[in-house]
Amino acid sequence: MRSPISSAVVFVFVLLLGAAFASACESATETVREIATGTPESQVVTTTPPESQVVTTTPRAETSVVVATKTPRPPTPTPTPKSVSIAGFGFTQDEDTVSYGVLIKNDSATDAASDISLNISFYDSAGAVLKVENGTISLILPSQFGAVGNSAFLESGQTVARMDVQARPDEWGAWGTGPVPELTTSNLGIVPQRYGGPNVTGIASNPLTKDLKNLRCDALFVDASNKIIGGALTYVDFVGAQGQAPFEIHSLANVPAANVAVWCQVSYLTLMDLQD
């Protein structure tokens, strides 16, 4: 059954972002060419007979024929492909805990994807399924990215050899031609801990003119070659309108990260609050 929240996801965000960015919700316009036809000019002909007889005649006016032409219809625009793609994923196993991260891109430049479901599976060297995780990204705006970082727990003695990811958006909503703002993060840092994995600290920024509550912030750990090797998440209670809020994300697995990236995203709880 379709969630009542998902059906309002794009509508709610279009209204909010339209207030923050006046041109965000303008509809695209199409150019139609018209073909005009001209009308022949009237002609007056004077004939001069011999000198003995000068007669001036006014010829009969020519009849102008107007041919009606049909303005052709503009060609039907080719629909913009609507799809999401898996931009990257990876994992690190620490004893019986697997830290994993997934990065998803919205390939559409005009439509927002909502309710993106993820199937994340882990296999051993023989191809046997060890663990299946499910993730959801509530909303990815046009040409933007969404992320899922988390941990999975294995049975004792199991070893992951391979990870696989599938992604499917449930709904699409037209965005328009206006700018697409982002919830940005800054001042990111990795802080080693005495027990468990590292902590990730940073600041989340809200460009909207309304408070955002219960933002989900997903961290993706990368190695020196920028390959994803794990992930973690937390929720931020609120970020004030056009304001900032600090966050801290704790990794359950010890991941040898060279760097980290964080995506702060709207969650179902965020959307429920916006609809109140």
VOPAGU-2260 file (C-alpha; in pm, 1 decimal, decimal comma):
REM VOPAGU-2260
SITE   aa  ch    i         X         Y         Z
SITE  MET   A    0       0,0       0,0       0,0
SITE  ARG   A    1     129,1     343,7     -89,5
SITE  SER   A    2     224,4     553,9     208,2
SITE  PRO   A    3      15,5     872,3     254,6
SITE  ILE   A    4     340,9    1051,6     322,5
SITE  SER   A    5     502,2     953,2      -5,6
SITE  SER   A    6     218,7    1095,3    -213,4
SITE  ALA   A    7     279,8    1438,7     -60,8
SITE  VAL   A    8     659,0    1434,7     -54,1
SITE  VAL   A    9     730,0    1632,2    -369,0
SITE  PHE   A   10     429,1    1862,0    -327,3
SITE  VAL   A   11     533,7    1968,4      22,0
SITE  PHE   A   12     891,5    2029,3     -76,2
SITE  VAL   A   13     797,8    2222,4    -391,0
SITE  LEU   A   14     590,1    2458,5    -178,6
SITE  LEU   A   15     866,8    2511,3      73,2
SITE  LEU   A   16    1146,3    2552,0    -174,3
SITE  GLY   A   17     928,9    2774,2    -388,1
SITE  ALA   A   18     908,0    3014,6     -96,3
SITE  ALA   A   19    1282,9    3007,8     -51,9
SITE  PHE   A   20    1368,0    3022,8    -421,0
SITE  ALA   A   21    1106,7    3215,8    -615,5
SITE  SER   A   22    1174,4    3049,5    -947,0
SITE  ALA   A   23    1191,6    2692,7    -821,0
SITE  CYS   A   24     841,3    2596,2    -921,2
SITE  GLU   A   25     799,6    2780,4   -1255,4
SITE  SER   A   26     662,7    2560,4   -1529,0
SITE  ALA   A   27     868,8    2500,4   -1842,3
SITE  THR   A   28     748,0    2679,7   -2157,8
SITE  GLU   A   29     745,3    2558,7   -2514,6
SITE  THR   A   30     823,6    2767,7   -2825,6
SITE  VAL   A   31     579,5    2741,9   -3115,8
SITE  ARG   A   32     676,7    2877,8   -3460,9
SITE  GLU   A   33     408,0    3037,2   -3679,9
SITE  ILE   A   34     421,4    3056,6   -4061,3
SITE  ALA   A   35     272,1    3374,6   -4218,9
SITE  THR   A   36     176,5    3419,7   -4583,4
SITE  GLY   A   37     175,9    3750,1   -4776,1
SITE  THR   A   38     -91,5    3904,0   -5002,7
SITE  PRO   A   39      -2,2    4018,3   -5363,0
SITE  GLU   A   40     -15,3    4395,1   -5407,0
SITE  SER   A   41    -278,3    4552,3   -5640,4
SITE  GLN   A   42    -141,6    4667,8   -5975,1
SITE  VAL   A   43    -257,9    4966,1   -6197,4
SITE  VAL   A   44    -163,8    4940,1   -6567,9
SITE  THR   A   45    -179,9    5245,1   -6807,8
SITE  THR   A   46    -178,7    5184,4   -7183,1
SITE  THR   A   47    -101,9    5458,3   -7438,9
SITE  PRO   A   48    -266,0    5416,2   -7787,5
SITE  PRO   A   49    -157,8    5612,0   -8102,2
SITE  GLU   A   50    -142,8    5992,6   -8076,0
SITE  SER   A   51    -472,2    6038,4   -8258,8
SITE  GLN   A   52    -655,3    5869,2   -7991,2
SITE  VAL   A   53    -548,5    5880,8   -7634,3
SITE  VAL   A   54    -752,8    5659,8   -7413,2
SITE  THR   A   55    -664,7    5587,3   -7058,0
SITE  THR   A   56    -793,6    5262,0   -6929,4
SITE  THR   A   57    -796,8    5134,2   -6579,5
SITE  PRO   A   58    -748,4    4761,7   -6583,5
SITE  ARG   A   59    -959,9    4532,7   -6382,0
SITE  ALA   A   60    -820,1    4484,7   -6038,0
SITE  GLU   A   61    -658,8    4149,3   -5995,1
SITE  THR   A   62    -815,5    3918,6   -5748,7
SITE  SER   A   63    -590,1    3834,9   -5460,1
SITE  VAL   A   64    -602,0    3474,2   -5356,7
SITE  VAL   A   65    -521,7    3400,1   -4995,7
SITE  VAL   A   66    -419,6    3044,6   -4932,9
SITE  ALA   A   67    -490,3    2929,5   -4581,5
SITE  THR   A   68    -201,1    2746,7   -4429,5
SITE  LYS   A   69    -216,1    2524,6   -4124,5
SITE  THR   A   70      30,1    2600,2   -3849,9
SITE  PRO   A   71     204,4    2271,7   -3777,9
SITE  ARG   A   72     198,6    2136,6   -3427,1
SITE  PRO   A   73     527,0    2152,4   -3242,9
SITE  PRO   A   74     699,5    1817,5   -3215,9
SITE  THR   A   75     620,9    1615,8   -2906,4
SITE  PRO   A   76     915,3    1655,9   -2669,7
SITE  THR   A   77    1107,1    1343,9   -2584,8
SITE  PRO   A   78    1035,2    1254,2   -2221,6
SITE  THR   A   79    1328,5    1296,7   -1986,3
SITE  PRO   A   80    1440,6     955,0   -1863,3
SITE  LYS   A   81    1340,8     893,3   -1503,0
SITE  SER   A   82    1579,3     664,4   -1324,5
SITE  VAL   A   83    1815,1     639,3   -1032,3
SITE  SER   A   84    2159,6     485,5   -1056,0
SITE  ILE   A   85    2395,2     332,9    -803,5
SITE  ALA   A   86    2692,6     569,6    -793,5
SITE  GLY   A   87    2895,3     355,0    -554,7
SITE  PHE   A   88    2889,5     118,0    -258,2
SITE  GLY   A   89    3124,9     -74,9     -34,6
SITE  PHE   A   90    3176,0    -237,5     303,6
SITE  THR   A   91    3422,8    -326,1     579,2
SITE  GLN   A   92    3381,3    -628,4     807,9
SITE  ASP   A   93    3492,4    -591,3    1170,0
SITE  GLU   A   94    3449,2    -932,5    1336,9
SITE  ASP   A   95    3071,6    -997,4    1320,7
SITE  THR   A   96    2979,4    -639,8    1224,2
SITE  VAL   A   97    2969,3    -514,2     863,7
SITE  SER   A   98    2980,9    -140,0     803,3
SITE  TYR   A   99    2838,5     -50,8     462,3
SITE  GLY   A  100    2763,2     256,0     253,4
SITE  VAL   A  101    2561,5     319,5     -64,2
SITE  LEU   A  102    2546,2     631,1    -283,9
SITE  ILE   A  103    2244,9     679,4    -515,5
SITE  LYS   A  104    2204,4     942,4    -789,5
SITE  ASN   A  105    1881,9    1080,3    -934,5
SITE  ASP   A  106    1953,9    1076,4   -1309,2
SITE  SER   A  107    1657,0    1298,5   -1393,9
SITE  ALA   A  108    1727,8    1671,3   -1433,6
SITE  THR   A  109    1359,0    1763,3   -1404,7
SITE  ASP   A  110    1189,2    1523,8   -1162,0
SITE  ALA   A  111    1230,6    1442,7    -795,1
SITE  ALA   A  112    1242,7    1077,0    -691,3
SITE  SER   A  113    1074,5     971,2    -367,3
SITE  ASP   A  114    1052,4     655,2    -159,9
SITE  ILE   A  115    1366,5     500,3    -307,0
SITE  SER   A  116    1383,5     143,5    -175,7
SITE  LEU   A  117    1719,1     -32,7    -147,7
SITE  ASN   A  118    1789,1    -406,1    -130,7
SITE  ILE   A  119    2137,9    -458,9      11,5
SITE  SER   A  120    2270,8    -814,7      21,4
SITE  PHE   A  121    2593,0    -976,9     141,6
SITE  TYR   A  122    2738,9   -1305,2      10,5
SITE  ASP   A  123    3019,7   -1538,4     108,7
SITE  SER   A  124    3285,0   -1669,0    -131,1
SITE  ALA   A  125    3059,6   -1959,1    -237,1
SITE  GLY   A  126    2774,5   -1722,5    -332,0
SITE  ALA   A  127    2555,8   -1802,9     -33,3
SITE  VAL   A  128    2347,2   -1515,3     104,2
SITE  LEU   A  129    2466,1   -1420,0     451,7
SITE  LYS   A  130    2254,5   -1112,4     519,9
SITE  VAL   A  131    1993,3    -892,8     351,3
SITE  GLU   A  132    1936,1    -532,7     460,3
SITE  ASN   A  133    1664,6    -292,2     343,5
SITE  GLY   A  134    1711,9      83,0     322,9
SITE  THR   A  135    1500,9     379,5     216,0
SITE  ILE   A  136    1582,4     727,7      93,7
SITE  SER   A  137    1275,4     948,9     129,5
SITE  LEU   A  138    1357,5    1205,4    -139,7
SITE  ILE   A  139    1629,0    1283,4    -394,4
SITE  LEU   A  140    1585,8    1608,7    -586,9
SITE  PRO   A  141    1677,2    1636,4    -959,7
SITE  SER   A  142    2042,4    1555,5   -1042,2
SITE  GLN   A  143    2128,4    1515,9    -673,0
SITE  PHE   A  144    2258,5    1228,7    -462,4
SITE  GLY   A  145    2123,7    1038,8    -165,0
SITE  ALA   A  146    2310,0     805,9      69,8
SITE  VAL   A  147    2257,6     517,5     307,7
SITE  GLY   A  148    2520,5     428,0     567,6
SITE  ASN   A  149    2462,8     162,5     831,4
SITE  SER   A  150    2581,8    -160,7     991,5
SITE  ALA   A  151    2471,4    -522,9     954,1
SITE  PHE   A  152    2532,6    -801,7    1205,2
SITE  LEU   A  153    2644,5   -1151,3    1103,2
SITE  GLU   A  154    2646,4   -1488,4    1270,5
SITE  SER   A  155    2974,2   -1588,0    1431,6
SITE  GLY   A  156    3227,4   -1719,6    1181,0
SITE  GLN   A  157    3062,6   -1575,0     869,5
SITE  THR   A  158    3281,5   -1380,7     624,5
SITE  VAL   A  159    3148,1   -1145,6     358,1
SITE  ALA   A  160    3313,5   -1169,5      16,2
SITE  ARG   A  161    3072,1    -965,9    -191,8
SITE  MET   A  162    2802,3    -698,9    -159,0
SITE  ASP   A  163    2519,3    -623,6    -402,3
SITE  VAL   A  164    2273,8    -330,3    -417,9
SITE  GLN   A  165    1942,4    -276,2    -599,7
SITE  ALA   A  166    1748,3      52,6    -596,7
SITE  ARG   A  167    1395,2     139,7    -705,8
SITE  PRO   A  168    1205,7     472,2    -666,7
SITE  ASP   A  169     834,9     441,4    -590,0
SITE  GLU   A  170     721,5     783,6    -713,7
SITE  TRP   A  171     830,9    1074,6    -933,6
SITE  GLY   A  172     724,8    1438,9    -918,4
SITE  ALA   A  173     790,8    1717,5   -1170,0
SITE  TRP   A  174    1020,6    1984,0   -1030,8
SITE  GLY   A  175    1028,6    2254,3   -1299,5
SITE  THR   A  176    1310,5    2476,3   -1419,8
SITE  GLY   A  177    1409,3    2658,6   -1102,2
SITE  PRO   A  178    1725,3    2607,6    -896,3
SITE  VAL   A  179    1749,7    2298,5    -678,2
SITE  PRO   A  180    1887,5    2381,8    -332,0
SITE  GLU   A  181    2074,0    2132,2    -117,1
SITE  LEU   A  182    2095,9    2055,6     251,0
SITE  THR   A  183    2470,8    2091,8     286,5
SITE  THR   A  184    2725,0    1975,3     542,9
SITE  SER   A  185    3057,8    2132,0     640,2
SITE  ASN   A  186    3347,2    2111,7     887,6
SITE  LEU   A  187    3355,2    1731,7     867,2
SITE  GLY   A  188    3597,8    1542,8    1087,8
SITE  ILE   A  189    3680,9    1182,9    1184,9
SITE  VAL   A  190    3747,6    1133,8    1556,6
SITE  PRO   A  191    3896,0     794,9    1661,3
SITE  GLN   A  192    3739,9     632,3    1968,5
SITE  ARG   A  193    3889,3     405,0    2231,9
SITE  TYR   A  194    3613,8     148,9    2173,9
SITE  GLY   A  195    3430,5      72,1    1852,8
SITE  GLY   A  196    3462,4     268,8    1533,9
SITE  PRO   A  197    3532,6     637,1    1475,5
SITE  ASN   A  198    3294,2     925,5    1528,9
SITE  VAL   A  199    3211,2    1168,4    1248,2
SITE  THR   A  200    3141,5    1529,5    1340,0
SITE  GLY   A  201    3016,3    1818,7    1129,0
SITE  ILE   A  202    2759,5    2092,9    1073,7
SITE  ALA   A  203    2432,2    2065,7     877,9
SITE  SER   A  204    2290,6    2374,5     701,1
SITE  ASN   A  205    1924,4    2437,6     617,7
SITE  PRO   A  206    1860,1    2679,0     323,0
SITE  LEU   A  207    1482,1    2682,8     373,2
SITE  THR   A  208    1268,7    2939,4     552,4
SITE  LYS   A  209    1116,5    2670,5     775,7
SITE  ASP   A  210    1265,0    2455,9    1051,8
SITE  LEU   A  211    1349,1    2098,2     954,9
SITE  LYS   A  212    1310,0    1832,2    1223,1
SITE  ASN   A  213    1447,6    1478,4    1243,2
SITE  LEU   A  214    1690,9    1503,2     954,4
SITE  ARG   A  215    1870,6    1179,5     875,1
SITE  CYS   A  216    2246,5    1223,6     827,5
SITE  ASP   A  217    2429,0     934,5     657,7
SITE  ALA   A  218    2809,9     919,2     659,0
SITE  LEU   A  219    3002,8     732,4     389,5
SITE  PHE   A  220    3359,7     634,3     472,2
SITE  VAL   A  221    3610,9     621,3     184,3
SITE  ASP   A  222    3968,8     496,8     148,1
SITE  ALA   A  223    4262,5     683,9      -2,3
SITE  SER   A  224    4131,7     619,9    -354,9
SITE  ASN   A  225    3784,6     755,2    -262,0
SITE  LYS   A  226    3625,9     410,0    -274,8
SITE  ILE   A  227    3336,8     363,2     -32,1
SITE  ILE   A  228    3434,7     123,9     248,3
SITE  GLY   A  229    3155,5     169,0     502,2
SITE  GLY   A  230    2896,9     397,5     656,1
SITE  ALA   A  231    2701,2     508,1     961,0
SITE  LEU   A  232    2404,3     731,1    1042,1
SITE  THR   A  233    2237,5     951,2    1298,2
SITE  TYR   A  234    1932,5    1176,3    1328,3
SITE  VAL   A  235    1952,3    1549,8    1394,8
SITE  ASP   A  236    1666,4    1676,8    1612,6
SITE  PHE   A  237    1620,4    1997,0    1415,6
SITE  VAL   A  238    1795,6    2256,6    1202,1
SITE  GLY   A  239    1643,0    2603,1    1225,2
SITE  ALA   A  240    1520,5    2797,6     923,6
SITE  GLN   A  241    1821,2    2917,1     720,9
SITE  GLY   A  242    2032,9    2801,1    1013,5
SITE  GLN   A  243    2288,0    2539,5    1111,7
SITE  ALA   A  244    2315,6    2255,8    1362,0
SITE  PRO   A  245    2609,1    2034,6    1469,5
SITE  PHE   A  246    2591,2    1654,8    1447,6
SITE  GLU   A  247    2789,1    1351,3    1560,4
SITE  ILE   A  248    2771,3    1008,6    1394,7
SITE  HIS   A  249    2911,1     699,1    1564,7
SITE  SER   A  250    3031,3     398,7    1362,4
SITE  LEU   A  251    2966,9      58,1    1519,4
SITE  ALA   A  252    3250,8    -100,2    1320,3
SITE  ASN   A  253    3615,8      -2,7    1318,0
SITE  VAL   A  254    3654,7     133,3     963,3
SITE  PRO   A  255    4002,8     248,0     847,5
SITE  ALA   A  256    3868,6     557,7     671,4
SITE  ALA   A  257    4091,9     809,3     495,7
SITE  ASN   A  258    3803,9    1054,3     454,1
SITE  VAL   A  259    3428,1    1086,6     495,2
SITE  ALA   A  260    3130,2    1248,8     322,4
SITE  VAL   A  261    2793,0    1315,3     487,4
SITE  TRP   A  262    2447,9    1359,2     333,7
SITE  CYS   A  263    2180,4    1513,0     557,4
SITE  GLN   A  264    1842,1    1420,9     413,2
SITE  VAL   A  265    1474,5    1457,8     491,9
SITE  SER   A  266    1324,1    1154,0     663,7
SITE  TYR   A  267     963,5    1036,7     696,8
SITE  LEU   A  268     957,5    1207,4    1034,2
SITE  THR   A  269    1067,5    1532,8     867,1
SITE  LEU   A  270     785,6    1506,6     614,7
SITE  MET   A  271     524,7    1426,0     878,4
SITE  ASP   A  272     620,6    1742,2    1062,8
SITE  LEU   A  273     605,0    1952,9     743,9
SITE  GLN   A  274     251,6    1828,5     670,8
SITE  ASP   A  275     118,9    1928,6    1014,2
